[in-house]
Amino acid sequence: MNQPSIYGLTLDQLVAWLAERGHKKSRAHQVWEWLYRKRVGDFAGMTDVNADCVALLDEHFVIRTQTEHLRQESADGTIKFLFRLRDGNLIETVLMRHKYGLSVCVTTQVGCNIGCSFCASGLIAKSRDLSAGEIAEQIMNVQRHLDQAGQDEKVSHVVVMGIGEPFDNFANLMDFLQVIADHKGLAIGPRHITVSTSGLADKIRAFADTQLPVNLAVSLHAPNNELRTRIMKINRAIPIEKLMPAIDYYLEKTKRRITLEYILLRDVNDRVEHAMELAELIADRRKLATVNLIPYNPVDEHSQYQRSEQAAIMAFYDTLKKQGINVSVRLEHGADIDAACGQLRSKQMNRPEAASPTA
């Protein structure tokens, strides 16, 4: 039997699952502490948990569904992990060091079908969603790496911006967020978590309705439909006139700030006139919207795109500033390794000697 990851259960779900099998609520809390505070590597290590409970868990769940296939370490402290799943597929997870703490970027799908024309993640089509447990296990893998280093460091922030469209895996994403934010477990504060979407309007509204105090980022990347469709094929189905009302719904429902991500591509979307058009598009939302400008990490398979010149980046930034738009330029991490999301996985999958997935 291919048992699911224990990390896929929220605390309430674990309490209910054990209660149905005759175990008290306190037993579930014991197990939870072993999983997330003591970070046990197998059920047998839960030494003070009732033996029948341990056997039950071992029969129905597993703690490890991933093995480290490859690791790249950058001079700036960024670490990109390539994990192999039980079905043979590969996923990327990234640890980044910031002044404010340690952030982990997680993957939510095996491959991606959104089809952004600049992105390495979509070079290999989506084959399946990750379970909530497979997403959470990425955090646990990185935290165990930190534990083994012996520096008493802890993952403090999470960004859901890896391979895949998180809102296309909505139910598993919601369980994952509950698991990592639980104050009795990893206790990663919701305001330290950011979910990024390519702009699935209905799911933006659904996310707002959950009232989870988790940050939201939307990949905009262009100020008009013609340009956005050229860059992101999803704009054919969800054009800007459908996306912006969903963003307005989110802002009104949550009263929380939103980040609009804008990747700068040389001579494509990085001119001053594009900045002016963007400022006009979001003018009525400026109080609760921040534009995050992203310098492009070139991808061999997308050679039509190049990184914008620094002067163009600053001109774009200055133009938005003068129009009263909150704007920042994303700090780069891992520039000396395969920095682009999905790039390491794509290279490994395309190697002649790479093992093929078994499912």
C-alpha positions, 0 to 999 in steps of 0.5 A: 500500500502506498500510504500518504504522508502524515504531514497532509493532516491538519491537527484537527484532522489528526485528532478526528482520525485517531478519535475514530480509532479509539485514541484520545485527543491528547494522543494526537497532540503528542504525535503532533509534537513529535512531528513538528517540534521534535521532528522525528524521522520515523514513527518508531521514534515516538518513544512516549506514544502508546505502542498501538497508536504508533503501529496504527500510524505506521500502518496507514501513513509515512513520514518520508515520501521524498529523497534528496536527489540534488542540492545546489548551494549559492555563495549568498547562502541560497540552497536549491534542493531537488527532491525525488518523489516516490513515483520518480518525479522531481520537484524543487524547493529553495531556502533563501536567507534574508535579514528578516529570517529564513524563507522557503519557496515550495512547489505545489505541482509536478510540472505546470500548465499555465504556460508563461512564455518566459518560465522554466517551470512550464517547460515540462507539463503538469502531470499531477498535483502534490498532496498537502503532505508532499508540500508540507514535507518540503518544509520539513526536509529543509528544517531537518537540513537546518537542524543537522547544521546545528546552528539553531536556525528555523524556517520563519517564512514560506513563499508558495511560488515554486513549480505549479499554480498553487490555486490550481491545487486549492484544497491541498494548498489550504490544508498545507497552510493550516498545517504549517501555521498551526501554533502548536507545530511549525508555528509559521505566522500567516503574515509570514506566508505568501501565496502567488497565483498567475491570476485565477480569478475565481480562486482569488475570490475563494481565497479571500472568502477563507479570511486566512491572514496569508499574503497574496501575490498576483503575477501581472507582468504586463499592463494590457491584454495584448502584451499579457497574452503574449507573455502569459497564455492564461490571459486568453481565458482570464484577461485583465478585465476579469482579473482586476475585479477579482483583485478588487474583491480580495482587497474589499473583502480582506482589507489586506495589501496585495503584491502585483508581480511584474517580471521585467523583460528587455524591450518587451514590457520594460519601457517607461510607457509600460510603467505609465500604463501600469500606474494608470491600471492600478491607480485606484488600488494604490493604497493596498497594492505594491508592485514588485519588479522582478529582474529576469533570470534568463532560461536557455529554452526561452532565449527570446527574452533577456534581462532588462538593463539596470537603467531600464529597471530604475527608470520603470521604478522611478516612473511608478514612484512618481505616479504614487505607486508603492514599488520595490525591486526584488532582491535576487537570490542564488544568481550563481546557481540555476536561479530561475524557478524550474530550471534545475528540474528541467535540466535534470529531466532532460539529461539522457541518463536521468531516470524516468518517473515510474508513474 
